[in-house]
């Protein structure tokens, strides 16, 4: 199956091919024929299944075909998403399609000044990608009129329901023309989503692929049963392996505390949660994308929509309360057909909760009793030589309504040096596993091979598992009593 065979215009197919996208994912193959034909579509697919292009391609094709000019304050298309990060990622995916078809776009969300958004709307834009709260504010001020919207998209509709956004979504949708096309994408379908479907979609076609309730075959689930005091040492070991790691905590305070602990231990880490300013959130995500930070410690704000290539390990430092959150968090890995590992840290008092959680999620994890960071299973789950960077990385510490940067453990980007004795001259290596960003920078002399992580004096080194320096791993956060000190 090709995009052209599904009805995608040749000009858009060429843009996809330039980005190396040639084969539709199951959710794209299922929904595109109907959405391109102008039908209302309800699509269910797990996070990471390719839903974004599933709605961007028909949206751009429709606007490009009509060739209408952008009008002041009256966008022609609207995409609603639950988080600022997801809005940004949708905008990034849309950018090459919009550029080649001459469509103008704007992102609308809170946490930043509204003036640039207002200026763009007043000038006239074709596509608005927005979080519901800020868009409602701008509509109330008279800067956004949705009466000319031809196509509306609701992305991650179930997550918007979880966050309490549905009343605002309904008010916004009520301002769009009933005659317009509407596409609703969600990882799960429940009563809250049914309300939206019945109210706003006309004779919708329902397609399901890669359901969140269907565990991914390339995702391997493990539970590490350990004592409370061993949780941070074990996390340090897992996150110092090659590759990107995502660690989930239950609260924003837990995310901040754990990011500081990891930085102090030598793991370059950044945090992502609701207490950070938008600039801080953007800066931290850019550091994680670039590999300057190798570990992202996040609350559930990052469980939906956040896409970072080559996250092969997710660690739940705090097991989530319900199975949907477990599946969405875990969806940060094993994306687009890649393999991934999910680890849940479990203490004695969490045994029953974790057992119920995994049963409801439809998975059968491998459980291992771990007595500390030297247990051999850790190298099997996160293979490769461990690298610790003295001082870690700058992390964001919120103060009041804003956020100020604070150094964790002496902070900043550090260089560690190693001197070898074999053949060869001096060379520099930026250590990470395959496909990941760099875990610190190191310069080596002599026998250190280019592309391998170097160690500084006193750093702990471990390798094993048969895949030393292999694919990056990611992590999830566990144990509420360790990192969750409040909401």
N, C-alpha and C positions, 0 to 999 in steps of 0.2 A: 504494500500500500504506500502511495506517495501523497504528498500534499496536493499536487496537481490533480491526481485522481479523485481527491475529496472535494475538488471544486475551488481550491485556493487560487486566486489570480496569479498569472505567471510572474508579474512584477514582484509580488510578495514572496513567491517561491524563491526567486533569485536572491532576495534579501536574506531569507532563512539559510540558503545554501552558502552564502558568504560568511555566515556565522557557524557553519558546520552542522546545521540542523537539516537533516534530509529525511528522517523517518518519523512519522507521527507516533505519539504515545497512544496507548489504548483510549484514554479519555478524549484526546484530540480526534482520533479516528471515529469515535462514536458520535461526538457532538457536531463536528464541523459541517457535515452535509446539511443538517437541519438549520444550524445557526447561520450558515452562509445563504441559505434559502429564505431567511427572514423570519423563521419560526421562533417562538419563545421556547427557551430550553432550560430544563432543570438538570444540572450535571452533578453527579456525586463521584468524587474521587479523592483518595487520600492526599495529604499534603506531599508535594514533590512529584505528583503524577503528571505535571505538564498542563494544569488547568489554565495558566496565564495565557499561553498562546492559543488555547482553546477559545478564549473570548477576545483576545486582541486581534486575531486575524479577521474574524467576521466584522468586528467594529471598524477596523481600518478599511476593509474592503467596501463596507457600506458607505462610509463617509467619502472615500475616494471616488466611488461611482457617482454620487450625487453632485460632486463638484461645487457645492455651495460655499460661499465665503464665510469666514468667521465673523460673528456679529458681536458688537459690544454687549457685555453682561449676559449674553445668551449662548451658552455652550451647546454644541450639537451632540455631544456624547458625555455620559457620566459613568464613572467607575467608582464604586464605594468599597472601601476596605477597612478592616478594624484597627490597624496599627499604622503608625507613621513609617515604620521600617518596611512594611508590606507595600504601602503607597509608593515609597521610594523605589522598591524593586520592580513594581509594575511599570513605573515611569521609565526605569532603565531599560526594561525589555521593549517598551513601546518606542523608545527614542529612534532606533534605526528605521523602524517601519514608518514612523511619522515623518522623519527627515526626507525619506525617499518619495513620499507622497505629498509633501508640502503641508502637512497638518500641524497646527500649533497646539501646544499642551501646557498645562499648569498643574502643579501639585498643591493641594489645600489641606493643611492640618495645623493643629495648635502647637504650642511650645516655641513658636517663632513669631516674629512680628508679622502682622497681616498686610502691611503696605505693599510688598512685592506681589502678593497674591491679588490684592485689590487692583493694582495697576494692570496686571495681565488680564484680569476679567473685564475691566473697563475698556481695554484696547480691543478685546475680542479673542477668544480661543476656541478651538474645535473640541478639545477633549479636556475634561476636568477629572483628575484622579484625587479622591478626597476621603478623609475621615469624616464621619457624620457630624461631630460636634462643631468643628470650625466651619464646615460648609453651612450648617444651619445659622451660625452667627452671621456669616456674610450674606446669606439670603435675607435675614432679618434686617440687615443694614441697607438692603437694596442693591447690593453689588452683584448678586447672582440670580438670574431668572431662568428657571428650568423649562419654560414653556416651549422651547424649540428643540428639546432633546429628542433625538431620533432613536437612540439605543442606550439602554441603561444596563449596567452590570453590577451585580452584587457578588463580591468575592468573599470567601470564608464566611458565608452567612451564619453558620452555626456558631462561629467564634464571636460574631457580633451579638448574637443572642446571649452567649455566655457572659459577655461584658456589659450587658444591659443596654445595648445600643438600639434595640428594635423599635422602641417608640420614636426615636429620632429618624430612623430609617423609614418608617412608615410615613412620617410627616414629609420627608424629602421626596419619597416616591409619589406621594399624592400630588406633588407639584409637577410631575412629569406627565406628558401626554399619554393617555390610555392607548392611543393608536401606535405608540412607539414600540420597538422591539425590546424585550427584556430577557436577560440571561442571568440565571442564578446558579452559582457554583458553591458547593458545600462538601465538607469531608463526611458529614453525617446528616441524616434526615430525621427530624423529630417533629413534635407538635408545633414548636415555635416556628420552624421553617415552613410547615404546612400552612400556617396563618399567612405568611408572606406569599406563598405560591397561590393560594386561593384568592387572595385579594388583588394581586398585581400581575400574575401571568395569565395569558389567554391561550387556552388549549395547548399547554406546554407539552413538549416531548421530553420524556425522562430518560436519561442515560446514566448507567452506573459502570464504573471501572475502577480498579484499584481501591476498593472500599477501605475506609479506615478500620472497619471491623475485620478485614482480611489481613492477617499478619504477612509481612513481606518475606518471601522465601530466602532472599539474600541477606536478611537481617538475623543476626545471631544474638540470643538473649541469655544473659547470665545474671545471677544473684550472688553477691559476695556477703556471706554472713560473718560479721566481725564485731569486735567490741567498740564501744563508743570512742575510746581514746585512740583507736587505730584508724579512724576514718580519715583524718587529715593526712597522716603519713601515707596511707594507701592512695589517696587522691594525688598527692605529690608525685608518687611513683608513676601512676598511670598517666598523668598529664605531662610528665617530663619525657615520655616516649616520643619518637618521631611522629609528626603529624598534628593536625588540628583536633582539638577536643572541645566539646560543649558540655558544660556541667550545669545541671539544673538544681536550684534551691527553691524552697517554698515561698520565701519572703524576700523583699528587697533588702532588708537589713542583713539577712543571711547571705545574699549574693555579695553585698559590699564587704562583709567580714571575711568570707571565703576568698574573694579576689585578693584581699590584703594578705591573707595567710599564704596563699600560693605565691604571690610576688615575693614575700619575705623569705620563702623557701627556695626561691630561684626559678620559679615558673612564670614567664612573662604572660600576664593575664589582664583581661579587661572585664568590666561588669556591664550588664545591660538590664535595666529595670526602670520602673516608673518614676523614681526619685531623681533621675538624671535630667538635666536640661536637654533639649533637642540637639544642640550643638555637641554636647558631650556624648550623647547616644550615637550621633553620626560619626564623630571622631573615633569612638571605641570600635564601632563596626568596621570602619575603614582600616583600623590597625589590625583587626582580626582577618579581614579579607586579604590584606597585604602580607600577613604573616609576621608582622612586627610583634604582635601578641599571638601566642600559639594556643591559648585557652580562653574561651568565653564563658564567664559565669553568669547565668541568666535566670530570671524568674520566667513564669509561663508567658510573659510578653513575647519571648523569643520562640515559643513552641509552634507558632503558626506563621507560615509565610517566609520566615527567614531562610534564605538560601545562601550557603557558602559551599563552594566546591570542595570535594575531598574531605569531608568530615566523616571518618570511618568509625569513630567511637563516640557514643553518647553515654554519659554517666549521670544517674539520678542520685544526687547526694541526699536529697529529700524525696522519698517516694511520693508521687502525687496521690491525691485523695481518691481520684476516680480514673477508670480505665481509659476514657477518651483522652484525658490529659497525657496519660502514659504513651498512648499511640501517637499523639501529635508531637510530643517531645521527641520520641524515638524517631520520628520522621525527619529529623535533621540529618540522619545518616541513611545509607542504603538508598540513595536517590538516583533516579535515571538508570536503574539496572546495576548500579555498583553495589558491592557488598558492604556490610557495616556491622558493628558490634554494639550492643546496648548492655550496660551494666547498671544494676541497681544495688546500692549499698544498704544492708539490712542489719539492724541490731536485734538483740533478743526480744525486746518489747515490740518490734515491728513485724515479727514472723507471721502472725495471723493476717495482718493488714496486707502485707506483700503477697501472701498466698491468695487471698481473695482478689487482689488487684490483677495479678497475672491470669487467674482463672477467667475473670470477666473480660480481660483483653484477648482471650483465646490463644494464649501462648504457654509453652512449657519450658521455662528457663532451666538452665543447668545451674544448680546451687552448689557453692563451694565454701567450706569453712576456712576462713583466712585469719591467721594469727598475727599478721603484720606485713610490712612492705617487702619482705624478702620471700614471700610465698611464690613458688614457681608459676602459679596460674596467672599472675599479673603479667609476666613476660609473654605468656601464651596469648593473652587477650590484647595486650598492647606491645607487640614485638619491637625490638630495636634498642639501640644504645640510649640510655637516659642522659639528658643534657640539662644542667642547671645553670642559669645565668645569674651571677651575683647581683642582687639588688632588684631583680624583676623588672617591672615596667611601671610607668606612671598610671595610676588608676584614678577614676573620678570619684570625689567625695562630695555628696550634696550638702549644701549649707543653706538652710531656709528654702526659698523657692527656686534658687539657682543651684549651680554646682561649681565647685572649685577643684582644681587638680591638686592632688596630694601625692607625694612619693611614698611608695610602699617599700619598706626595708631599704631605704637608700635610693630607690627608684631609678628610673631612666633606663635607656637602652645601653647595655653593657657589652663589652667585648671581652671574651675569654681567650686565653692564648695557650697553645700546646706546642712543645718543641719535640720533634721526632728525631730519630737517628738513622733512618734508612736512606735510600738513594733519593735523588730529586732535589730541586731547589725549593725556594719558598713559594707558597701558594696560599690563597685565601679560600676558605670554604664557608658557605652559608648553610648551616645544618638544618635539614628537615628531611622527612621521608619523601617518598614519591608523591607527587601531586599536591603537596602541602606548601604552606608558606615557610619562612625561615623561623627557626627557634633560636633567636638570638643571632649574633654574628660572631664568627670566630676566625682568627687568623692562625695558620699552622705553618710550621717549618719542618721540612724533611719528609718523613714517611706518611704524614696524614694525607689521605686521599681526598682529592677535590670532591665536594658534594657530601662529605661525611661530617657530622657534627663534631666539633672539637670541644675539649673539656678544659676547664681551668683547674689549677691546683686545688686539691681537696674536694673536687666534685665527685659524686658517686657515679660509677659507670657500671652498666649492666647490659647484657645482650642475651638473646636467646630466642626460642620459639621458631627458629628456622626461617624467620623473615626479617632479620636485622635490617633496620633502615627501610622497612617496607611501607606499605600504604599508611597514611595518617589515620590516626584514631581519634575519636571524639568522646566526650564524657558527659554524664548526667549527674545531677547532684542528689545526695541522699540525706537521711537521718534528720528529721525535724528538730530534734533536741540539740543537735550540734550547731547547725547553722541558722536555724530559725528562731530568732529571739523576739519576734514581734511582727506585726503586720504593718 
